[in-house]
């Protein structure tokens, strides 16, 4: 089987390192007693965050969104594009200060251990463009045969009649199915 074509290999903004260092440091330092712990965290975290960023990958292929992350316990997730229901963007105040965005991938039939989003990424360069590329590719896949019919209808001289005829047939089938369901429920 051929390797899937890579459409977009996400790059991570170097400012994400500063964000991951300073956000917890500020929270820890909020309690005056814990200021020494905050300084220790900032010093140690820099090394580990750098290693984590080296292992972080987010790749859009023709059919999937592939995420690789982890330092000690490496985790690889492959999310089929047709299962993606939403790519939610988020940005907190500290993220805004560093000019970063994050996104969460939500899927149909999602199962994440924490009950949250299946994938949560922060710091992708051009997050809005990446999100648009993922959703556009998903729409191309999900559109599948219907997309091809509409495209063919647009290229045909009688395309409007073909699309109207197919739409009419589909609506008739849906109506008939609903009538059968109503009859079955009323018994």
C-alpha positions in Angstrom: 0.0 0.0 0.0 1.3 3.4 -1.0 2.2 6.0 1.6 -0.5 8.6 1.9 0.3 12.0 0.5 1.2 14.6 3.1 -0.8 17.8 2.5 0.5 19.8 5.5 3.2 19.1 8.1 2.5 21.5 11.0 5.3 23.5 12.4 5.2 24.6 16.0 5.9 28.2 17.0 9.0 28.5 19.2 6.9 30.8 21.5 5.0 27.7 22.7 8.1 26.8 24.8 7.9 30.2 26.6 4.2 29.7 27.1 4.6 26.2 28.6 7.3 27.6 31.0 5.6 30.9 32.0 2.0 29.9 32.5 2.6 27.3 35.2 5.4 29.5 36.7 3.0 32.4 37.1 0.4 30.1 38.7 2.9 28.6 41.1 4.4 32.0 41.9 0.9 33.4 42.7 1.4 32.0 46.2 4.3 33.8 47.8 5.5 30.8 49.6 5.9 28.8 46.4 8.1 31.3 44.5 11.2 29.1 45.0 9.3 26.2 43.5 8.3 28.4 40.5 11.9 29.3 39.9 12.9 25.6 40.1 10.1 24.6 37.7 11.2 27.3 35.2 14.8 26.1 35.2 13.9 22.4 34.9 11.0 22.7 32.5 13.0 24.4 29.8 15.0 21.2 29.1 12.0 18.9 29.1 9.8 21.1 27.0 12.6 21.3 24.3 12.7 17.5 24.2 8.9 17.3 24.1 8.8 19.7 21.1 11.3 17.6 19.2 8.9 14.7 19.4 5.8 16.7 18.6 4.3 16.1 15.1 1.0 17.0 13.5 0.5 15.9 9.9 -2.5 16.3 7.6 -2.6 13.6 4.9 -5.2 12.9 2.2 -7.3 10.8 4.6 -6.1 11.3 8.2 -4.8 13.7 10.8 -1.8 12.1 12.4 -0.5 13.3 15.8 2.7 12.1 17.5 3.7 13.4 20.9 5.4 12.4 24.1 8.8 12.2 25.6 8.8 9.1 27.9 5.5 7.6 26.8 5.1 8.3 23.1 1.6 8.5 21.8 0.5 8.3 18.2 -3.0 9.1 17.1 -4.5 8.7 13.7 -7.8 10.5 13.3 -9.7 9.6 10.0 -10.8 12.9 8.5 -14.4 11.7 7.9 -14.8 11.1 11.6 -13.9 14.7 12.5 -17.0 16.7 13.6 -15.3 19.9 14.8 -11.9 21.6 15.1 -12.4 24.0 18.0 -10.0 26.9 18.3 -9.2 28.3 21.7 -6.9 31.0 23.1 -6.6 32.0 26.8 -5.1 35.3 28.0 -1.6 34.0 28.4 -1.8 32.4 25.0 -3.0 35.7 23.5 0.0 37.4 25.1 2.4 35.0 23.3 0.3 35.1 20.1 -0.5 31.4 20.2 -3.7 29.5 19.3 -4.7 26.0 20.2 -7.2 23.6 18.7 -9.2 20.6 19.8 -10.2 17.8 17.5 -13.6 16.4 18.2 -14.8 13.3 16.4 -17.9 11.2 16.0 -17.8 8.3 18.5 -15.0 10.0 20.3 -13.4 8.2 23.2 -10.7 10.0 25.2 -9.7 8.9 28.7 -10.3 12.4 30.2 -13.7 12.9 28.5 -12.3 16.0 26.7 -11.3 16.4 23.1 -9.5 13.5 21.4 -6.6 15.7 20.4 -5.5 19.0 21.9 -2.7 20.9 20.2 -1.1 24.3 21.1 1.2 26.5 19.1 0.9 25.4 15.5 2.1 28.1 13.2 -0.8 29.4 11.1 -3.4 27.5 13.2 -6.3 29.1 11.3 -4.8 28.0 8.0 -4.2 24.5 9.3 -7.7 24.2 10.6 -9.1 25.4 7.3 -6.9 22.9 5.4 -8.1 20.0 7.6 -11.8 21.0 7.3 -11.5 21.5 3.5 -9.8 18.1 3.1 -12.5 16.5 5.3 -15.2 18.0 3.2 -13.6 16.7 0.0 -13.6 13.2 1.5 -17.1 13.3 3.0 -18.5 14.8 -0.2 -17.2 11.7 -2.0 -19.6 10.5 -4.7 -22.2 13.2 -4.1 -19.5 15.8 -4.6 -18.5 14.1 -7.9 -22.2 14.1 -9.1 -22.6 17.8 -8.4 -19.3 18.5 -10.1 -20.3 16.4 -13.1 -23.7 18.1 -13.1 -22.0 21.5 -13.2 -19.9 20.4 -16.2 -22.8 19.0 -18.2 -25.1 20.9 -20.5 -28.1 19.2 -18.9 -26.4 19.3 -15.5 -29.1 21.3 -13.8 -31.7 18.7 -14.9 -29.5 15.8 -13.7 -29.0 17.4 -10.2 -32.7 18.2 -9.9 -33.7 14.7 -11.0 -31.2 13.0 -8.5 -32.3 15.4 -5.7 -35.9 14.6 -6.4 -35.3 10.8 -6.3 -33.4 11.1 -3.1 -36.1 13.2 -1.4 -38.7 10.8 -2.6 -36.8 7.9 -1.0 -36.4 9.8 2.2 -40.2 10.6 2.2 -41.1 7.0 1.6 -38.7 5.8 4.4 -40.3 8.3 6.8 -43.8 7.1 6.0 -42.7 3.5 6.7 -41.2 4.5 10.0 -44.3 6.4 11.0 -46.5 3.4 10.2 -44.2 1.1 12.1 -44.3 3.4 15.2 -48.0 3.8 15.1 -48.7 0.1 15.4 
